[in-house]
Amino acid sequence: MLTAGFRSQQALADALGVGVRQVRRWASENPPWPQPDQAQALTRELGQSLVALGFTPPNAVQPDRGRRTVLAATAAVVGLAAVPTQAVTMQPATVAADFQAVTRSHRRLYWSVAPATLHPAAQAHGSLGCALLTETAGQTRRAVAAALAESYLLAARIEFFDMRDADRAGSTLLLALQAAGEADDALMGAAVLAHTAFIPAWEGERERAVERMIAARTYARRGPASAELLAWLDAVEAECETRCGNARTALHLIGHAEDVLARGGEHASPEWLDWFSPVRLAAFKGNTQLRAGHIPQARTTLLGVLDALAPSEEKQTTVILGDLAAVEAAAGAPEAACGYAVRALDQLERTWYAMGMDRVREVRRALAPHQNERCVRDLDDRLYGWSTTVSALAR
């Protein structure tokens, strides 16, 4: 029981949906053979066959009276019998907390560590998690699976947002979804599915993006979902609609997200939802206003975001600077546009972010009518300097 994460017979009984007296009968010297549904639950929660757990099939030769069942032996550790004499082959329950601790560390490191450095570590951690799933059961296995889903989601975010490798990100997101299913974590499933919607949206494939968002919202309803998670889903769908040329629909979704955040909710956000906040929602809004042609509104929104961003949000800063450059390019102010673009490049030299570089390149294309002006040539010198060019091609 302990290796499967159950600290008492009552905890195991609750997981199996039976009374604690039934668990005690199963932990006796000659336990009765469980009913089919109970047998399935026992093997699922404890990760071993009924025979390995010490049960004798009906009509089979009875075991030696001195033999202890695995259930009886492990019950001893919670003060109910003697300590087992045989070593348990599965991982201890503490493995889940240890694995989760590394996952949390990677989550924090994402905001400052270079993606090329963090990505191999996240992938290796995922491989470890897959191995641990075969050596754990019950609550311990579900806890490992939940952390594994987050690890693969982090790796996929690096692949898509930092490395711009959509195909690889799609494969990794599938692994994340499978792990979320093993954990029966509906909210993580919603987050993974919403991330999968970005991939077709970037290609302008609205129908596929919408289908994936419907799936994400379905999982979120199985919740309990926080207001922040629900608002983030609106923001993701707004981004998808924007990418597919439907800025008006996107602005409506962002307005709904603002209302959801204003109302709040009774449920707390998952601790892994560290990529979204009211400021991040405003960033989505500013970009959508820009693409909708609402230039003065976009400028106001994005300047507010730039002022509100914390110093640690370096990656998001490059995106906002790129969007502000695009605002000024659309307003016919090439010098101001180049000024923001150069600031974005300064930040990219400190913290690489492919999405930020994409924004700068979009601005440079928009400045084509002004390419003979001094400020644009200066921008080209920075954009195609040795360090920037090599960094961009290496990623």
C-alpha positions as CSV (number, residue, x, y, z in Angstrom):
1,M,0.0,0.0,0.0
2,L,2.8,2.4,0.9
3,T,4.5,2.1,-2.5
4,A,1.2,2.9,-4.2
5,G,0.9,6.0,-2.1
6,F,-1.7,4.9,0.5
7,R,-0.8,5.7,4.1
8,S,-3.6,3.8,5.7
9,Q,-6.2,1.1,5.0
10,Q,-8.8,3.8,5.1
11,A,-7.1,5.6,2.2
12,L,-7.0,2.4,0.2
13,A,-10.6,1.7,1.0
14,D,-11.6,5.2,-0.2
15,A,-9.7,4.7,-3.5
16,L,-11.3,1.3,-4.1
17,G,-14.8,2.4,-3.1
18,V,-15.2,-0.2,-0.4
19,G,-15.4,-0.2,3.3
20,V,-12.2,-0.4,5.5
21,R,-13.5,-3.8,6.9
22,Q,-13.2,-5.2,3.4
23,V,-9.6,-4.1,3.1
24,R,-8.9,-5.7,6.5
25,R,-10.3,-9.0,5.2
26,W,-8.1,-8.7,2.2
27,A,-5.1,-8.0,4.5
28,S,-5.8,-11.2,6.5
29,E,-3.8,-14.4,6.4
30,N,-6.3,-16.1,3.9
31,P,-7.9,-13.2,2.1
32,P,-11.1,-14.0,0.1
33,W,-10.9,-13.7,-3.7
34,P,-12.3,-10.3,-4.7
35,Q,-15.3,-9.7,-6.9
36,P,-14.4,-8.9,-10.6
37,D,-14.8,-5.1,-10.3
38,Q,-13.0,-5.1,-7.0
39,A,-10.2,-7.2,-8.5
40,Q,-9.7,-4.8,-11.3
41,A,-9.6,-1.9,-8.9
42,L,-7.1,-3.6,-6.7
43,T,-4.7,-4.4,-9.5
44,R,-5.0,-0.9,-10.9
45,E,-4.4,0.9,-7.6
46,L,-1.6,-1.4,-6.3
47,G,0.1,-2.1,-9.6
48,Q,0.4,-5.9,-9.1
49,S,-1.6,-9.0,-10.0
50,L,-3.9,-10.5,-7.5
51,V,-1.6,-13.6,-7.1
52,A,1.3,-11.2,-6.5
53,L,-0.7,-9.5,-3.8
54,G,-1.2,-12.8,-2.0
55,F,-4.7,-13.9,-3.2
56,T,-5.3,-17.5,-4.0
57,P,-7.8,-18.1,-6.9
58,P,-10.9,-20.1,-6.0
59,N,-10.4,-23.9,-6.1
60,A,-6.6,-23.5,-6.1
61,V,-4.3,-25.1,-3.5
62,Q,-4.4,-22.9,-0.3
63,P,-1.1,-21.3,0.7
64,D,0.9,-22.2,3.7
65,R,-0.8,-20.8,6.8
66,G,2.5,-19.0,7.7
67,R,2.6,-17.1,4.4
68,R,1.8,-13.3,4.7
69,T,0.0,-11.5,1.9
70,V,1.5,-8.3,0.5
71,L,-1.4,-6.4,1.8
72,A,-1.0,-7.8,5.3
73,A,2.8,-7.1,5.2
74,T,2.5,-3.6,4.1
75,A,-0.3,-2.9,6.5
76,A,2.4,-3.5,9.2
77,V,4.1,-0.2,8.3
78,V,1.1,1.7,9.4
79,G,1.1,-0.1,12.7
80,L,-1.2,-3.0,12.0
81,A,1.2,-6.0,11.9
82,A,4.8,-7.0,11.7
83,V,7.2,-5.6,9.2
84,P,7.3,-7.6,5.9
85,T,10.3,-9.8,5.4
86,Q,10.4,-9.5,1.6
87,A,11.5,-6.3,-0.1
88,V,9.0,-4.5,-2.2
89,T,10.2,-4.2,-5.8
90,M,8.3,-1.0,-6.7
91,Q,9.4,2.6,-6.0
92,P,8.6,4.2,-2.6
93,A,5.7,6.7,-2.4
94,T,8.3,9.5,-1.8
95,V,9.4,9.2,-5.5
96,A,6.4,11.3,-6.5
97,A,7.4,14.3,-4.4
98,D,11.0,14.0,-5.6
99,F,9.9,13.9,-9.2
100,Q,7.5,16.8,-8.7
101,A,10.2,18.9,-7.1
102,V,12.4,18.8,-10.3
103,T,9.3,19.5,-12.4
104,R,8.6,22.7,-10.4
105,S,12.3,23.7,-10.7
106,H,12.2,23.4,-14.5
107,R,9.0,25.5,-14.5
108,R,10.8,28.4,-12.8
109,L,13.9,28.0,-14.8
110,Y,12.0,28.4,-18.1
111,W,11.8,32.2,-17.6
112,S,15.5,32.7,-17.4
113,V,17.5,29.7,-18.7
114,A,18.3,29.6,-22.4
115,P,15.8,27.2,-24.1
116,A,18.7,25.2,-25.8
117,T,20.0,24.5,-22.3
118,L,16.7,23.7,-20.5
119,H,15.1,21.6,-23.2
120,P,17.4,18.6,-23.0
121,A,17.0,18.6,-19.2
122,A,13.2,18.7,-19.5
123,Q,13.3,15.9,-22.1
124,A,15.5,13.7,-19.9
125,H,13.2,14.4,-17.0
126,G,10.3,13.2,-19.1
127,S,12.1,10.0,-19.9
128,L,12.7,9.4,-16.2
129,G,9.0,10.0,-15.5
130,C,8.0,7.4,-18.2
131,A,10.3,4.8,-16.4
132,L,8.8,5.7,-13.0
133,L,5.3,5.1,-14.3
134,T,6.2,1.4,-14.7
135,E,7.5,1.2,-11.1
136,T,4.6,3.0,-9.3
137,A,1.0,2.4,-8.7
138,G,-2.1,4.1,-7.3
139,Q,-1.9,7.6,-6.0
140,T,1.9,7.6,-6.4
141,R,1.6,6.7,-10.1
142,R,-1.0,9.4,-10.7
143,A,1.2,12.0,-9.0
144,V,4.1,11.1,-11.1
145,A,1.9,11.1,-14.2
146,A,0.7,14.6,-13.4
147,A,4.2,15.9,-13.1
148,L,5.2,14.1,-16.2
149,A,2.4,15.8,-18.2
150,E,3.7,19.2,-17.0
151,S,7.3,18.3,-17.9
152,Y,6.2,17.3,-21.5
153,L,4.1,20.4,-21.7
154,L,7.1,22.5,-20.8
155,A,9.2,20.8,-23.4
156,A,6.5,21.3,-26.0
157,R,6.3,25.0,-25.1
158,I,10.0,25.4,-25.6
159,E,9.8,23.6,-29.0
160,F,6.9,25.7,-30.2
161,F,7.5,29.1,-28.8
162,D,11.3,29.2,-28.4
163,M,12.5,26.8,-31.2
164,R,9.6,27.3,-33.7
165,D,9.5,23.5,-34.3
166,A,5.8,22.9,-34.6
167,D,6.1,19.3,-35.7
168,R,8.2,18.3,-32.7
169,A,6.0,20.2,-30.4
170,G,2.9,18.4,-31.7
171,S,4.5,15.0,-30.9
172,T,5.6,16.1,-27.4
173,L,2.1,17.5,-26.7
174,L,0.7,14.1,-27.5
175,L,3.0,12.6,-24.8
176,A,1.8,15.3,-22.4
177,L,-1.8,14.5,-23.1
178,Q,-1.2,10.8,-22.6
179,A,0.4,11.5,-19.2
180,A,-2.4,13.8,-18.2
181,G,-4.8,10.9,-19.0
182,E,-2.7,8.5,-16.8
183,A,-3.1,11.1,-14.0
184,D,-6.8,11.7,-14.8
185,D,-5.9,15.4,-14.6
186,A,-8.7,17.1,-16.6
187,L,-7.3,20.6,-16.2
188,M,-3.8,19.6,-17.4
189,G,-5.6,17.9,-20.3
190,A,-7.3,21.2,-21.1
191,A,-4.0,23.1,-21.0
192,V,-2.3,20.6,-23.3
193,L,-5.2,20.5,-25.8
194,A,-5.3,24.3,-25.9
195,H,-1.6,24.4,-26.7
196,T,-2.3,21.9,-29.6
197,A,-4.7,24.5,-31.1
198,F,-1.8,26.9,-31.6
199,I,-0.2,24.6,-34.2
200,P,-2.9,24.6,-36.8
201,A,-3.8,28.3,-36.0
202,W,-0.3,29.4,-37.0
203,E,-0.9,27.7,-40.4
204,G,-4.3,29.5,-40.8
205,E,-6.2,26.2,-40.3
206,R,-9.1,27.5,-38.3
207,E,-11.3,24.4,-38.3
208,R,-8.7,22.2,-36.7
209,A,-7.8,24.9,-34.2
210,V,-11.5,25.4,-33.2
211,E,-11.9,21.6,-32.8
212,R,-9.0,21.5,-30.4
213,M,-10.3,24.4,-28.4
214,I,-13.7,22.7,-28.1
215,A,-11.9,19.7,-26.7
216,A,-9.9,21.9,-24.3
217,R,-13.1,23.6,-23.0
218,T,-14.7,20.2,-22.6
219,Y,-11.9,19.0,-20.3
220,A,-11.9,22.3,-18.4
221,R,-15.6,21.7,-17.6
222,R,-14.6,18.5,-15.8
223,G,-12.5,20.9,-13.6
224,P,-12.9,22.5,-11.2
225,A,-11.4,25.2,-13.4
226,S,-10.3,28.6,-12.1
227,A,-11.3,31.9,-13.6
228,E,-7.7,32.4,-14.7
229,L,-7.7,29.1,-16.6
230,L,-11.1,29.8,-18.3
231,A,-9.9,33.3,-19.2
232,W,-6.7,31.9,-20.6
233,L,-8.7,29.5,-22.8
234,D,-10.5,32.6,-24.2
235,A,-7.2,34.2,-24.8
236,V,-5.8,31.2,-26.7
237,E,-8.9,31.0,-28.8
238,A,-8.6,34.7,-29.5
239,E,-5.0,34.2,-30.6
240,C,-6.1,31.4,-32.9
241,E,-8.9,33.6,-34.4
242,T,-6.5,36.5,-34.9
243,R,-4.0,34.2,-36.7
244,C,-6.8,33.1,-38.9
245,G,-7.9,36.6,-39.8
246,N,-10.9,37.0,-37.5
247,A,-9.8,39.9,-35.3
248,R,-13.3,40.9,-34.5
249,T,-14.2,37.5,-33.1
250,A,-10.9,37.6,-31.2
251,L,-11.7,40.9,-29.6
252,H,-15.1,39.5,-28.5
253,L,-13.3,36.5,-26.8
254,I,-10.8,38.8,-25.1
255,G,-13.7,40.9,-23.8
256,H,-15.3,37.8,-22.4
257,A,-12.0,36.8,-20.7
258,E,-11.8,40.2,-19.1
259,D,-15.3,39.7,-17.7
260,V,-14.3,36.3,-16.4
261,L,-11.3,37.6,-14.6
262,A,-13.4,40.5,-13.2
263,R,-16.0,38.2,-11.7
264,G,-13.3,35.8,-10.3
265,G,-14.2,32.4,-9.1
266,E,-14.1,30.0,-6.1
267,H,-11.5,27.7,-7.4
268,A,-7.7,28.3,-7.2
269,S,-5.6,28.2,-10.3
270,P,-3.2,25.2,-10.8
271,E,0.3,26.2,-9.7
272,W,1.6,25.3,-13.2
273,L,-0.5,28.1,-14.8
274,D,2.3,30.6,-14.4
275,W,2.2,31.8,-18.1
276,F,-1.0,33.8,-17.7
277,S,-2.2,36.9,-15.8
278,P,-4.3,40.0,-16.4
279,V,-1.2,41.6,-17.8
280,R,-0.7,38.7,-20.3
281,L,-4.3,39.0,-21.3
282,A,-3.7,42.7,-22.0
283,A,-0.8,41.6,-24.2
284,F,-3.1,39.4,-26.2
285,K,-5.5,42.3,-26.5
286,G,-2.9,44.7,-27.7
287,N,-1.7,42.3,-30.5
288,T,-5.3,41.7,-31.6
289,Q,-6.1,45.4,-31.7
290,L,-3.0,45.9,-33.8
291,R,-4.0,43.2,-36.3
292,A,-7.5,44.6,-36.3
293,G,-6.1,48.0,-37.4
294,H,-7.1,49.7,-34.1
295,I,-3.7,51.4,-34.0
296,P,-4.3,54.1,-31.2
297,Q,-6.0,51.6,-29.0
298,A,-3.2,49.0,-29.5
299,R,-0.5,51.6,-28.7
300,T,-2.3,52.5,-25.4
301,T,-2.8,48.8,-24.4
302,L,0.7,47.7,-25.2
303,L,2.4,50.7,-23.5
304,G,0.4,49.8,-20.4
305,V,1.6,46.2,-20.6
306,L,5.2,47.3,-21.0
307,D,4.9,49.4,-17.9
308,A,3.3,46.5,-15.9
309,L,5.6,43.7,-16.9
310,A,7.9,42.5,-14.2
311,P,11.7,42.7,-14.9
312,S,11.8,38.9,-14.9
313,E,9.4,38.7,-17.8
314,E,12.1,39.2,-20.4
315,K,10.6,36.9,-23.1
316,Q,7.3,38.6,-23.0
317,T,9.0,42.0,-23.1
318,T,10.6,41.2,-26.5
319,V,7.1,40.4,-27.8
320,I,5.6,43.6,-26.5
321,L,8.5,45.7,-27.9
322,G,8.0,43.9,-31.2
323,D,4.2,44.7,-31.2
324,L,4.9,48.3,-30.3
325,A,7.3,48.5,-33.2
326,A,4.6,47.1,-35.5
327,V,2.1,49.7,-34.2
328,E,4.5,52.5,-35.1
329,A,5.2,51.0,-38.5
330,A,1.5,50.8,-39.2
331,A,1.2,54.5,-38.0
332,G,3.8,55.6,-40.5
333,A,6.5,56.3,-37.9
334,P,9.5,54.3,-39.1
335,E,12.0,55.9,-36.6
336,A,9.8,55.0,-33.6
337,A,9.2,51.5,-35.0
338,C,13.0,51.0,-35.4
339,G,13.6,52.3,-31.9
340,Y,11.3,49.6,-30.4
341,A,12.7,46.9,-32.7
342,V,16.2,47.7,-31.6
343,R,15.2,47.5,-28.0
344,A,13.7,44.1,-28.7
345,L,16.9,42.9,-30.3
346,D,18.8,44.1,-27.2
347,Q,16.6,42.0,-25.1
348,L,16.9,39.0,-27.4
349,E,20.7,39.1,-27.1
350,R,20.2,38.5,-23.3
351,T,17.2,36.1,-23.5
352,W,16.5,34.4,-26.8
353,Y,12.8,33.9,-27.7
354,A,11.8,32.9,-31.2
355,M,8.4,34.5,-30.9
356,G,10.1,37.8,-30.1
357,M,12.4,37.5,-33.2
358,D,9.4,36.7,-35.3
359,R,7.8,40.0,-34.3
360,V,10.9,41.9,-35.2
361,R,11.1,40.3,-38.6
362,E,7.4,41.1,-39.2
363,V,8.2,44.7,-38.4
364,R,11.1,44.8,-40.8
365,R,8.9,43.5,-43.6
366,A,6.4,46.2,-42.8
367,L,9.1,48.8,-43.1
368,A,10.0,47.8,-46.7
369,P,8.6,51.2,-48.0
370,H,11.1,53.0,-45.8
371,Q,14.1,50.7,-46.3
372,N,16.3,53.5,-47.6
373,E,15.9,55.6,-44.5
374,R,18.8,55.7,-42.1
375,C,16.9,54.3,-39.1
376,V,15.9,51.2,-41.2
377,R,19.5,50.6,-42.3
378,D,20.6,50.9,-38.7
379,L,18.0,48.3,-37.8
380,D,19.3,46.0,-40.6
381,D,22.8,46.4,-39.2
382,R,21.5,45.1,-35.8
383,L,19.2,42.5,-37.3
384,Y,21.9,41.0,-39.5
385,G,24.9,41.4,-37.2
386,W,27.1,38.4,-36.7
387,S,25.8,37.5,-33.3
388,T,22.1,37.9,-34.1
389,T,22.3,36.1,-37.4
390,V,24.3,33.2,-36.0
391,S,21.9,32.9,-33.1
392,A,18.9,33.0,-35.3
393,L,20.2,30.3,-37.7
394,A,21.4,28.1,-34.9
395,R,17.9,27.9,-33.5
